[in-house]
Amino acid sequence: MANKTAAEKLATIQKGYTLEGATIELGAAIVDGELHKEAQVRLPLAMMNRHGLVAGATGTGKTVTLHMMAEQLSAAGVPVFLADIKGDLSGLATAATGSEKLKARTDSIGQAWAGKTYPVEFLALGGDGNGIPVRATITSFGPILLSRVMELNDTQESSLQLVFHFADKNNLELIDLKDLRAVIQFLTSDEGKDDLEELGGLSKATAGVILRELVNLEAQGLERFFGEPEFDTAELLRTAPDGRGVVTCLELPTLQTKPMLFSTFLMWLLADLFEDLPEAGDLDKPKLVFFLDEAHLLFNGASKAFLNAITTTVRLIRSKGVGIFFVTQTPKDVPADVLGQLANRIQHALRAFTPEDAKALKATVSTFPVSDYDLEETLTSAGIGEAVITVMNEKGAPTPVAHTRLRAPESVMGPSTDELIKNTVAGSALLAKYGTAVDNVSAYEKLTGKAAASTGDAAPGEPPVPGSAGDAGTGQADVDAEARRIEEEILGRPSSRPAPAPDRAPERARRAPEPAAPAGGGFAGDLAGALGGALGGGLKSMVRSMGTQLGRELLRGVFGTSSRRRR
């Protein structure tokens, strides 16, 4: 290795990155301090579902790297999901302006640069921002992920799973936080003590802890996130009319105050996709690529059950055509079982200012294949916009390690204007579908006998309330058509989407609340009689009744999640 000439090192890189299929162009190789634009470093599009890691110290260009990769994925017709931590990624919707400095850089690496815009959809957790509100029901979120948000210990998590089990088999739809609170309060009341005893393992003290944590979630404003209409993760698989993949950009303006919700929500998205997508095998390009920024938030203090669920999801979702790229500071932020599944590595510069930094540097170097570089020196001296790269080639083998000067994005490396974002949201066909919160009959109403609350405020852009005149139109028809395409072509099943009808309200929004009698002793039998077998507004959370307990219980996935599409 030490006796190789610069020409031999260059030839190794050129041969290793000469690929036949479609690729993501990453940049040009640097060998012995010299930039060689004839040695292009690239990532096979077909290998992006083998997952990857983008790592490096703060300020070394990780966000710009995923920005650049998202552009090329979109251009190749691959939908992309991005978590916009700092607000910089909204610039994908705005074409960049060239400059002499930029031209000099792009010419030096052989990049034919031109400013472009990309199809972007802006989302916001529970409407916390300018984007389309994203909500999830408590039932869909599941007990494992919810325990993670509430930071419950293993015993408390097991108890929460018993509560979900009880709600499942008794047709108590858990839509929002008040539903879960109502079920727990019932179980700890005199009326529910027999049912609580039958559950076993759920003490009143543990139930009290869970109730207090629910109050904390409400105090943090998280009740806006849990509810309906629930976001359909199939929306992430859409393409624009011109064939480019839609880039879904999730705004996270208050990440610092709710980091656990953010990281857990991302795993809910993946878990829902994992349970819904069919096996795809090897594809020419992935169906979707996720970029999970601040990945360390997923793993800090995580329970064993949560870590096992993440590992299982990452290992198996590859065969369903979904690629996941974890973005963090050092590889040690990611558990070894997960890190072992990440075939593509883009490592930006690391710092070695402290003994802990030096230890992390050595650990990072040890994870790379043997190379012609002194990686400790290269990783500590690499400039902004440079990275050490090795990926999986089309034959499933690692490519040579290459110190690379990365390509420049063609859209704005920074935020788009607020006006453009708001106009994009207001013009989105998804706004009428998800913009207005609804409160259907669920566990709270059934246990208390109270009527469902009125619908909530509309999201920015003020779409019509579901069911009102003008709710459906050309935009909604386009959404329905794309949803049918996703179900038939990507999910591999007959479409359940009804034909567009301009004056037809969504099924769940127009379902009239049904009166519920207060629960009394002999809960399961009395409840069934009072409801007459009706499922109320929580149809999404319940499987079709088959006349048996097995038929009534939820089909839950690896995270304990459930979905209306799995019934």
LOMIMI-855619 format. One record per residue: x, y, z of N, C-alpha, C in turn. Coordinates in pm, whole numbers, plus 50000, padded with zeros to 5 digits. Example, Ala and Ser with C-alpha at 12.3 -4.5 7.8 and 13.67 -1.06 7.14 Angstrom:
2
513194943150780512304955050780513204967050780 512854977550708513674989450714512905000350787 
# end
This chain:
567
500844988050000500005000050000500875012550000 501925012150079502795023950089503605026149962 503825015249884504655016349765503885020249640 502575021849651501785025349534502085039549490 502125041549360502275055149306500915061849302 500905075049283499655082549274498815077449157 499475074049045498755069048928498075055748958 498725047149035498135034249070496945036049164 497095045149258495975047949350494785053349273 495065062449177494005068349096493315057749011 494095048648954493535038048871492625028948952 492995026349078492175017949165490805024149187 490795037249212489525044249234488685044549107 489315047648994488575048248869487925034948836 488655024248855488115010948827486985007448924 487175010849051486185007449153484865014649137 484875026549076483655034449061483165034948916 483665025948832483135024448696481955014848705 480735020348697479515012648721478635012948598 477795002948582476995001648461475615008048471 474945006648583473585011648596473535026448633 472305030948661472095044948703472765047348837 473295059448856474045062648978473685076349032 474035078549156474045091749218475485096649213 475705107749146477065113249134477415120749262 478505116849325478875122749453479975133249441 480925131449351481995141249337483225135349271 484355142149286485615137949224486625134349332 487465124449304488415119249402489625128449420 490155128449541491395135449575492425124749610 493545124649539494605114849561495905122249587 496525119249701497785125749740497675140949731 496515146049775496305160549781495905166949650 495815159349541495465164749410494045160449372 493255169949322491885167149278491925161849135 491185150949110491155144848977489705143748931 489275152748843487885152348799487605140448707 488655134148656488455122248574488135109948659 488295111148790487985100048881486695103348956 485565100648893484265103748952483845093049052 483395097649167482925088649273481395088849270 480815077049268479355076149251478795064549333 477475064949349476755054949429475695048649340 475675035349323474665029049238473255031349293 472355035849208470975038449251470325025749305 470655014449245470055001749286470514997349424 471615003149475472164999249604471755008749718 470905018549687470545028149792469565022449892 468955010949861468125004549963468964995750056 470294995950038471184989250133471544998650248 470905010150252471045019650362472435026150365 472555036250450473825043250454473975052150576 475165057750589475505066650700476185078950644 475695090650683476365103450653476785109150788 478085109650813478575113650945479625124550932 479895131251042480905141651044480625151951151 481665159351186481535169551289480595180751243 480095188351339479215199551307479925209351214 479215213651109479775223551019480625218150906 480645204950888481495199250783480745196750652 479425199050650478675198150525477745186350511 477345179950622476455168350613475115172050549 474545183350591473235187350539473295190350391 474385196550346474535199450203474655186350125 475315176450183475465163450116474115156750095 473295156250198471995149750180471095158050088 471275171250089470565180249997470905176449852 472185174949824472655171549690472165157649646 472175148249738471705134849706470195134749682 469455142549760467995143149744467635148649607 468375158549559468115164149426468225153349319 469285145749323469515135649220468525124049230 468145120449351467125110149367465805114649307 465415127149336464185132449280464235132349127 465355136849072465505137148926465415123048866 465795112948942465735099148895464375092848917 463405100548969462065095348992461875088249123 462805090349219462725083849350462205093749454 461075091049519460605099749627461595099949743 461655111249812462625113249921461895119050042 462305114750160461805120850284462975127050359 462825139850395463865147150467463285153350593 463985152150703463635159250824464445172150826 463755183650818464425196550805464675202350944 465805198851002466125202851138466375217851148 467195223251060467605237251069466835246550975 465925241150896465175249350802465885251650670 467075245550652467865248050531467345240650409 466685229350431466335220650319465145225550238 464425235450289463315241050210463815247750083 465135250450076465715256349957465615247549835 465255234849851465055226049736463975231249641 463085239549693461995244949611462405257649537 463645262249555464125274649493465395271949415 465455276349290466645274449209467785283049261 468995277249264470165284649310470655294049199 471375304249242471965313749148473465311349140 474005310949021475425308249003476305320049041 477585317149059478575327449089479925322649036 480885331749031482205327948981482865317549072 482695319249202483265309749297482645295849280 481325295649264480635282949245481065276249114 481175284249008481575278848878482975272748885 483875279448955485235274248968485215260749038 484385259449141484325246649215483725235749129 482585238649065481915228248986482755224148864 483445233848803484315230448690485465221348735 485975223948855487135216348903486805201648928 485525198548953485145184648978484385178648860 484275186148751483615180948631482105180648639 481515189748718480065190248733479475200548637 478525196148554477805205448465476645211248545 476875222848607475935228248704474915237448639 473665236848684472625246148640471595247148753 471155259448784470175261248890468835254748857 468255247548954466995240448930466125240749056 464825238849034463895236849146463445222249144 462915217649258462465203749270461085203549334 460295193149303458945192349361459005189149510 458565198449592458695196949737457305197849802 457065189049898455855189549980456305192550123 455725202750185456115206650320455125201150421 455645194150522454845188750631455275194850763 454395194050862454725198950997454045189751098 454755185651201454195176951304453055183951376 451845178651361450705184551429450415198951391 450905203351278450715217251237451645226951306 452735221751367453705230251436454685235951333 454215245451255455005251351147454085255051032 454675257950918453885262250803453355250850718 453855238550739453535227550650452185221150674 451855211350587450635203450603450705196150737 449655197150821449705190350951449815175150936 450695169151013450855154651017450395149851154 449435140751153448915135351278448955120151272 448945114051389448845099551401447895096451514 447155085551503446305081451614447145074051717 446655074151839447335066851946447435051951911 446355046251859446355032151823447405029151718 447475037551615448455035251509449885036751562 450095046351650451425048651705451905036551783 451005030551859451345018251929452025020352063 452015010152149452515011452285454035012852296 454795006552208456255007252219456755021152186 456265026752075456695040252038456185050652138 454955048752185454415058352281455195057652413 455605045852453456425044452573457735051952557 458265051552436459515058752407459325073752424 458215079052374457935093352387457775097252534 457105088652611456855091652753458015087552843 459055081352783460235077152857459885067752973 459035057952944458655047953043459735037253055 459815031053172460755020053187460125007253131 460884996153136460414983753075459114978853137 459004979753269457794975053337456594983453297 456784996653296455685005553258455295003753112 456295000953026455994998352885455144985852870 455484975352944454694963052939453264965552986 453114973853088451784977053139450964984653034 451634993852964450935001452860450474992152747 451254981952718450844972452616449584964952659 449454962352788448234955952837447024965052819 447214978052841446124987652822445684987552675 446634987552583446304987052441445554974052408 446034963152467445384950252444443924950752488 443684956452604442314957652656441464966152562 441994977452519441244986252428440964979252295 441944971952245441784964952117440614955152121 440604946652223439624935852224438224940752263 438134952852318436834958352356436364969552263 436994970352146436554980152046436544994452098 437554997852176437725011552225438825018152142 438435026552050439375032651957440215043252027 441515041752024442425051352086442915060951978 442235072151968442555081951863443505092651914 443205098352030444035109152084444325106552231 445005116152295445445114052433444285112452529 443195119452505442065118252599441435104452593 441525097652479441015083952470441825074552558 443135075552549443995066852629443805069852778 443705082452810443495086152950442165080653001 441135081252918439815076352959439855061252986 440565053652903440645039252923441395035953053 442505042953077443275040353199442455044253322 441765055453316440945059753429439815049853455 439245044353348438205034253367438775021953438 439945017453394440535005353453440895007253600 441195019353639441565021953779440365026453862 439165026853803437965030653876437305018253937 436285020554020435545009354080434865001053972 434385007653866433695000553759434634991053683 435884995053673436804987253590437724978253668 437544977153799438514969653879438554954853840 437384949153799437374935153758438174933153630 438024942453537438774941553412440264943753437 440594952653530441994955053564442614942553623 441854935553706442374923353767442594912553662 441704911853562441854901953456443114904453373 443474917253356444674920453278445924915053345 445984916153478447164911753551448374920053515 449294921853604450524928953574450394943853563 449184949253571448994963653564448524968653700 449434974753775449074979653907448504993753897 447754997653999447215011154001448345021354006 449435017954074450565027354084451175029753945 451345019053867451895020553731450935028353643 449645025353655448635032953579448715047753614 448945050753741449075064753782450275071453718 451395064153708452575069753643452275073053497 451615063753429451305065953287450365077953271 449395079153360448485090553354449235103753372 450185103953465450965116253487451795119653364 452335109453298453115112053177452235117153065 450995112553059450065117752959449785132552982 449685136253109449485150453142450685158553097 451895152953114453105159953070453105161852918 452655151552847452605152852701451635164052660 450505164752727449545175252696450115188952729 450875189652838451475202452878452495207152776 453115197652704454085201152600453415204252467 452085203452463451365206552339451305195152240 451605182952285451655171752192450285166352156 449235171352223447895166452186447545170552042 448235180551989447985184651850448475174251751 449445166351791450005156351701449145143751696 448565139851809447765127751812446315131051779 445805125051673444425127551632444185123651488 443105128651435442715125851297442475138851222 442535138551089442835127051003444305122951013 444515110051020445875104851031446575105250896 447855108750900448635109550777448865095550720 448585093950592448795081250523450225081050470 451045071850520452455071750480452645068550333 451615063550266451735061350121451895074450046 451535085750109451735098850045453225101550019 454095094950094455525097150077456055090649950 455245082249885455695074949768455305081649637 454855094049643454325100449524455415105649431 455065106749304455915113249205455155125049146 455905134749096455305146549033454815142848893 453955151148833453465148148697454575146348594 455735152848615456825151348518457705139148547 457305130848644458025118548672459085119648781 459395131748825460385133248932459775129049065 460625124049154460145120249286459835132449371 458745131849445458395142849535459305142349657 459875153849693460705154949812459815159849926 459575151150022458755154950138459665160450246 459435172950280460295180150375459515182750503 459925176250611459235177750739459865189050820 459085199550843459575210850924459635206851071 460705210851138460855207951281461345220351353 460525230851359460985243451418461215242751568 460595233151636460735232151782461405219151823 462325214351740462995201651769463655201651906 464295212651943465055212852066464175210452189 462895213852179462005211952293461295198452288 461295191752172460595179052158461425168852080 462665166652117463505157552037463005143252036 462425138752148461975124952156460795122452062 459885132052054458745130551964459225129751820 460175138351785460695138451648461265124951610 462175119851691462855107451654461875095751653 460945095651748459995084651754459005085251639 458605097351602457705098951488458325093451360 459615095851340460275090651220460225075451217 460385069151333460305054651337458875049851314 457875057851355456485054251325456265054051173 456795064051104456665064450959457255051850896 458465048350940459135036650885458385023850920 457915022951043457195010851085455915009151005 455215020150979453975019350904454245014950760 455285020550700455665016450565456095001750563 456854997950663457354984250671456204974250673 455164977250749454044967950761453184967850636 453194978850559452254980250449452834976350313 454124978750293454714976350161454924961350137 454704956750013454964942749981456444940349959 456854927949962458234924549929458514928349784 459684934249761459994939249627461224932549566 462084926949648463324921049597464274931749548 465134928349454466104937849401465454946349292 465544959449307464944968949213466034977149147 465714982949031466664991848964466855004849042 465835008649118465935020449203464975018649320 465245024749434464375023049550463025029749532 462045025349609460735031749608460735044849687 461625045649785461685057249873463015057049946 463585068849968464805069950048464545079750163 464805075250285464665083150408466035088750447 466075101350486467275106950549466885110950691 467435104050789467105106450930468205114650995 468025127651000469015136451060468965135551213 470075139551277470185138651423469825124551470 470425114551406470055100651431470335096251574 471275102851641471575098651779470365099951871 469405108851835468215110551918467385097751922 467485089451819466735076951818467205067251925 468485067751957469085057052035469415060852180 469535073652209469895077752345468855073052446 469275064852540468365060352645467245051352598 467375045352480466295037052426466195023652500 464975018552514464775005552577465254994452484 465444982652540465884971252461464854967752353 463564968552389462504965352293462544975152175 462774987952205462814998052100464004995752008 465164993052065466364990651984466204978251898 465614967751954465384955651876464444958251759 463434966651784462474969751678463124977851566 463984987351603464694995251501465584986051417 466334977351485467244968251414466484959451317 465354954151361464544945551275464024953251155 463544965351178462994973451069464074976650966 465244981051012466324984550921466774972350840 466814960950905467284948750838466304944050730 465004945250758464014939250669463394948750568 463404961750596462714971050506463464972550374 464724968550371465494969050246464804961050136 464274949350171463664940750070462334946250021 461854956850086460614963250042460884975849960 462164978149929462504988949838462705002449904 462925002850036463115015450107464555016250158 465215027450130466555029850180466545039950293 467385037750394467465046750510468905051550524 469075064550531470385070350557470345077550691 471175073050784471275079250916472315090450907 471955102050958472835113750954473165117651098 474445116851135474845119751272476325123751275 476885125651394478255130851403479305119951391 479135108851462480115097951453479385084651442 480015074651383479385061451373479025055551508 479725059451613479435053551744478085058251800 477485068351734476135072551774475095062051738 475455052851650474525042751599474905029051657 473955021751715474275008651772474914999351668 475784990451714476534981751624475624973351535 474514968351590473614959951511472994967651395 472754980551416472204989051309473314993051214 474474996951269475605001451187476014990551088 475914978151131476284967051045475404965550923 474224972050924473304971250810473524982650710 474434992050741474605004050658475765001950561 475444998950436476474995250338477165007150275 476545018850277477085030650208477545040850312 478795045350301479385054150402479895067150339 479415078250390479935091450352480375098250481 481665098450504482225103350629482905116750609 482295127350662482915140650659483985141450768 484605152950778485735154750869485325152551014 486285147551092486115146051236487165154651306 486865158551428487815166251508488415157351615 489645160551655490315152651759490895162051863 490025170151923490465180052020490585174452161 489905163452189489895157652323490225142752315 490585136552427490825122052426489605114152376 488415118952410487195112152364487065113252212 487435125152158487415127052012488395117551944 489595116252002490615107551945490155093051945 489465089052050488945075452058487885073151951 487005083151933485965082051830486575081451691 487665088851670488335088951541488895075051509 489565068851605490125055451583489015045351556 487905046751628486785037551607486205039151467 486135051551419485615054151285486525048151179 487815050251194488795044951096488685029751089 488465023351202488415008651206487225002951129 486215011151101485025006251031485165006950879 486255012750828486465013750683487285001950633 487104998150506487984988050445489414993150439 490354984050424491764987850406491864996650281 492645007550290492695016950178494105022350158 494245030450054495525036750022495715049950096 494765053450181494835066150255495265063750399 495905073750456496085074350600494805080850654 493835072550693492495077750720492455086850843 493275084450941493285093351057493675107451014 494685108450931495115121450883494085127550789 493545119350697492585124450600491315129550667 490815122150765489555125950829489695138450916 490875141050967491055152951049491475165150968 491855163050842492305174350759491365177450644 490335169350623489395171550512488705184950528 488505191850416487855204950419486335203750418 485675215350433484215215650425483805211750283 482815203050273482385198350142483215186950087 484035180950173484795169050135484415157650228 484585145450178484235133750261485015121650214 485175112150305485765099150273484605089650246 484635083250128483465075650082483835061350047 482965052050084482965038550031481515033950026 481105027949914479725023749897479695009349848 478515003849833478364990349780478204991049629 479044983749557478904983949411477804974449367 477604973649236476474966049182476604951049207 477794946449242477994932349272477924929449422 477634939849501477504937949645478804938449721 479874943349658481184944549724481474959249753 482254962249857482564976249887483494982249782 483234994649747484115001749654485365006549727 486435010049654487625015449720487305028149798 487975030049909487825042349986488345053949903 487555064749896487935076149814487705089249889 488775096949908488645110549959488045118949846 486885124949870486085130649760485715145149787 485855153549684485265167049689483865165849630 482885169449709481505166449676480895176749581 479885172249507479165180849414478375191549488 478065202249417477275213149474475805211249440 474885213949534473455213549502473105223949396 472035221349323471585230449218470405238949261 469885236249379468885244949440469535252349556 468805261349617469375270149718469835262349841 471075264549882471605258350005471225267150124 469975266650161469445275150267467935275050254 467245282450339465785282150335465195289650217 464055284850169463255292450076462525303450153 461955312950084461245323750151459965318450216 459535324950324458285320850390457105321750294 457125331850207456025333550113455935321650017 457105316949968457095305549877456585293049949 457035291050072456605279150148455105279450171 454585291050212453145292150239452335290350112 452825295750001452115294049875452125279449830 453255272749852453355258549817452365250349898 452285253350028451355246150115449915249050075 449615261750050448245265650014447815259149882 448785256649792448455250649664448525235549664 448865229449778449005214949784447645208049785 447535197349708446305189649707446105182049838 447135181049921447025173950048446365182450157 446295195350134445815204250240444355201450275 443515199350173442105196550200441945183250272 442865174150250442765160750308443195160550454 444235168250488444815167550623444775180750699 444325191350634444455204550695443595207050817 442445200650826441505203350934441385191351027 441605193351154441485182551252440025178751271 439765165851292438415161051321438455152751448 437315151751515437245144051640436045134751632 436285122451589435215112751574434955105451706 433885097651708433545089651825434635079351849 435135078751972436215069552006436085065652152 437135060752213437065055152349436535065452450 436975077752439436545087952536435035089552535 434475090952415433015092952405432265080452450 432795068752419432095056352455432105053952606 433185057952671433285055552816432595066352898 432525078352845431925089352921430525092852877 430125088152757428795091352706428685105352651 429825112152635429815125752583429895125652431 429375136052369429425137252224430825141052180 431145137752056432455141452002432585156451994 433815161252016434085175552007434005180251863 433885193351847433865199051712435235197851649 435275199351517436555198651447437455210251485 438745208151470439715218251508439925228851401 440865237551428441165248251335441875242851213 441685249851103442355245950980443825249650987 444615242750907446035245950896446205258450814 447425264250808447655276050725447155273550583 446425283250530445835281750398444325279950408 443835276550531442415275350559441655267450455 441875254250449441115246050356439685244650404 438775240350318437415238250364437355226750462 436395227350554436185216450648435775204150568 436315192450598435945180550523434435178950513 433985176750390432575174950369431885187450321 432535198950327431915211250283432075212850133 431305221950076431395224449933432785229149898 433295223949789434615228349746435725220249806 435395210349889436445202249951437235194449848 436545189349749437215181849644437215190249517 438225188349439438325195749314439395189149232 439965196949143441015191549058442165186249140 442585194049244443705189849326443425176849398 442225175549459441895163349531441775151549435 441245154049316441155143449216442545138349181 443515147449172444885143449144445435134849256 445135138749381445615130849496445015116849491 443705115849463443065102849457443655094249346 443905100449231444485093049119445875087849154 446695096449219448035092249258447965081449366 446985082649457446835072449561446485058949500 445615059149400445275046549333446505040649263 447325049349202448535044549135449475038049236 449645044449352450555039049454450055025449503 448745024549529448205011849579448375000649477 448105003549349448114993149248449524989749199 450375000149178451684997849119452784995449221 452705002249336453775001349435453424991849550 452194993249603451794984649713451314971049665 451044969849534450704956949477449374951449521 448344959749532447034955049573445974962849499 444744957649490443664965449428443434978349506 443154989049436442965001949502441665002049582 441785007049705440605008749789440065022949779 440695031249698440285045349686439025046449600 437935052349653436715053649573436925063549460 436055062549360436115072049250435855086049303 436555096149251436375109949299434925114349288 434435120649393433095126449393433175140049459 432955150949384433175164449437432425167549564 431215161549581430445165449700430455154549807 431385145149793431415134049889432405136950000 431925137050122432815139350237433575126750268 434765128150327435495116150370434635107650460 434745094450442433885084950513433885087250663 435055089150721435135090150867434675103650916 434885114150834434515127550878433005129150882 432295122050791430855124450786430065114450870 430765104550927430045094851008429495101451133 428215100351154427595107151269428005100351398 428305108251503428635102351632427465094151684 427775082851746426735074451800426705075751951 425525075652009425445076952155426085064952221 426735067652335427395056952409426905057052552 426575045452602426105044552740427285043552834 427175048952956428255047653052428515032953080 429825029853090430195015853114429895011953257 429484999653275429234994653408429844980953425 429484973653532430074960653557429844951153440 430664940753433430604931753319430904939553192 432014946253191432304956653090432174951852947 432824940852913432864936552773431464933852720 430634926652800429294923552753428424935752746 428434944352851427604956252853427974965852741 429294967252716429754976452612429274971752475 429374958652451428934953452322427454955952302 426654954352410425234956952397424924971452372 425634980352442425384994752428425744999652289 426814993952232427274998752101426614991551986 425994980052015425394972551907426414967851805 427654966051850428704961451758429264972351671 428824984951692429294995751605430734999251638 431485002951537432875006951556433025022051561 431935029451538432025044051548433025049751451 433625061151491434555068151402435935062251402 436195051751479437565046651488437815034751399 437185034351283437315022751196438755019651161 439585030251149440985027951112441685019251215 441335021251343442105014551446441655000251473 440554995851412440014982651443439984973551321 440294961051342440124951251234438654947851221 438264942551105436874938951086436494927651183 435354929751244434924919851343434634906551275 435164895951335434964882551278434204873751377 433624879851479432824872151574433644864951678 434954867251678435814860851778436744871251836 437354867951949438304877152010439474879651916 439914868951846441024870551752440654880451644 439414879951596438984889051491438904903251539 438634905451668438474919051718439804925351754 440824917451785442084923251829442854929051712 443634938951742444414945551638445534936651588 445844938251459447024931951403448154941951418 449074939251504450114948951533451454944351480 452264954251439453524951251377454674950851475 455884952251421457094950651499457204960951611 456634972951592456644983151695455334983451774 454464973551753453154974051816452224983751746 452574987951623451754997451549450654990151474 449634997651433448574992051351448145002451251 447444997851147447045007251042445765002650978 444985012250928443745008850862444005000750735 445205001750680445504994550556445884980050583 445924976050712446264962250746445104956050823 443964955550759442814949850829442134939550742 
# end
